[in-house]
Amino acid sequence: MTVDHAETEAARAGAGQLTPVAEPQPASSLNPPPPSSASRPAADAGPRERSADLPRILKIRLPVIVQLARRTLPIARIRRFSLGMIIEFDRPVGEPLTLLVNNRPIAEGWAVKVGENFGLRITSILDKLQRIRSFGS
């Protein structure tokens, strides 16, 4: 699913302040049609119209990543990677893992086993407003 700029901006605005974003008009439209209820300015949008966007926004899918560690290496070294090679990171084994949403950190936690899979038990998390801001670009 591709997320357009309007959806990202609406998500960043916060759940209580969601408003529809009007699509930009093409430069060639000299006589635009009269505004409909869907293209009304945000100030005229009622609570019912704003809440109608919420289910659509809540269905937006974002990448969720558990980051073990991060390191920057020169391309020359990356080119020499081979099977069995070990890459050392500067993060101690006993530190919590970072949870990234949309490539931005929002929480930390510990790896846990869930059946035959891995999971993350969240031990600290950003507040709602900070998390919503991290969803944007």
C-alpha positions in Angstrom: 0.0 0.0 0.0 1.4 3.4 -1.0 0.8 6.3 1.5 0.4 9.7 -0.1 1.4 13.0 1.4 -2.1 13.9 2.5 -2.5 10.6 4.5 0.9 11.2 6.2 0.0 14.8 7.1 -3.4 13.7 8.4 -1.8 11.1 10.6 0.7 13.6 11.9 -2.1 16.0 12.8 -3.2 13.7 15.6 -6.4 11.7 16.0 -8.4 14.6 17.5 -7.4 17.0 14.8 -7.8 15.0 11.6 -9.2 16.9 8.7 -9.5 16.1 5.0 -6.8 17.5 2.8 -8.0 19.0 -0.5 -6.3 17.6 -3.6 -4.2 20.2 -5.4 -5.9 21.5 -8.5 -4.1 21.1 -11.9 -2.8 24.4 -13.3 -4.9 24.0 -16.4 -8.3 24.2 -14.6 -9.2 27.8 -15.1 -12.8 27.4 -13.9 -12.8 24.9 -11.1 -16.1 23.3 -10.0 -17.8 24.7 -6.9 -16.4 23.1 -3.7 -18.1 19.9 -2.6 -18.3 18.8 1.0 -15.3 16.6 0.3 -13.1 19.5 -0.8 -14.3 22.0 1.7 -11.6 23.9 3.7 -10.5 22.2 6.9 -12.1 25.0 9.0 -15.6 24.1 7.5 -15.2 20.4 8.1 -17.4 19.1 10.9 -16.5 16.4 13.4 -18.4 13.8 11.4 -16.2 14.4 8.3 -13.0 14.4 10.3 -13.9 11.2 12.1 -14.7 9.6 8.7 -11.0 9.7 7.8 -9.9 8.0 11.0 -10.7 4.4 9.9 -8.9 5.0 6.6 -5.8 6.4 8.4 -5.8 3.6 11.0 -5.5 1.1 8.1 -2.2 2.6 6.8 0.6 0.1 7.1 4.0 1.2 8.3 7.2 -0.8 8.6 7.9 -2.0 12.1 11.5 -3.0 12.8 13.3 -4.3 15.9 16.8 -2.9 15.7 19.6 -5.0 17.2 22.4 -2.5 16.5 23.5 -0.1 13.8 26.9 0.6 12.3 28.2 2.6 9.3 30.9 1.0 7.2 32.7 2.0 4.1 31.5 0.5 0.8 34.9 -1.2 0.3 34.4 -3.2 3.5 30.8 -4.0 2.6 32.0 -5.4 -0.7 34.2 -7.8 1.1 31.3 -9.4 3.1 31.2 -13.2 2.7 29.3 -16.1 4.2 30.3 -16.8 7.8 31.8 -13.4 8.3 31.1 -11.7 11.7 30.4 -8.0 11.9 31.0 -6.5 15.3 28.7 -3.8 16.7 29.4 -1.4 19.5 26.2 -2.3 21.4 26.5 -4.5 24.5 24.5 -7.7 24.5 22.6 -6.7 27.7 21.0 -3.6 26.3 17.4 -3.4 25.3 16.5 -3.5 21.6 15.0 -0.5 19.8 11.6 -0.6 18.1 11.4 1.5 14.9 8.2 2.5 13.1 8.7 4.1 9.8 12.5 4.0 10.5 12.0 6.1 13.6 12.5 4.9 17.2 9.4 4.8 19.3 10.1 2.2 22.0 12.6 -0.1 23.6 12.2 -3.6 24.9 13.6 -7.1 25.3 13.6 -10.0 22.9 11.2 -12.8 23.9 10.4 -16.2 22.4 6.8 -16.6 21.3 6.3 -20.2 20.3 8.8 -20.7 17.5 9.1 -17.0 16.7 10.8 -14.0 18.3 8.9 -11.1 19.8 9.6 -7.9 21.7 8.4 -7.1 25.2 8.1 -3.3 25.3 9.6 -1.8 28.4 9.5 1.9 27.5 7.6 3.8 24.8 7.1 7.4 23.6 3.9 9.1 24.4 1.0 9.1 21.8 1.8 12.5 20.3 5.5 11.7 19.8 4.6 8.3 18.3 2.1 9.9 15.8 4.8 12.5 14.8 7.2 9.6 14.1 4.7 8.2 11.6 5.3 11.1 9.2 8.3 11.7 7.0 
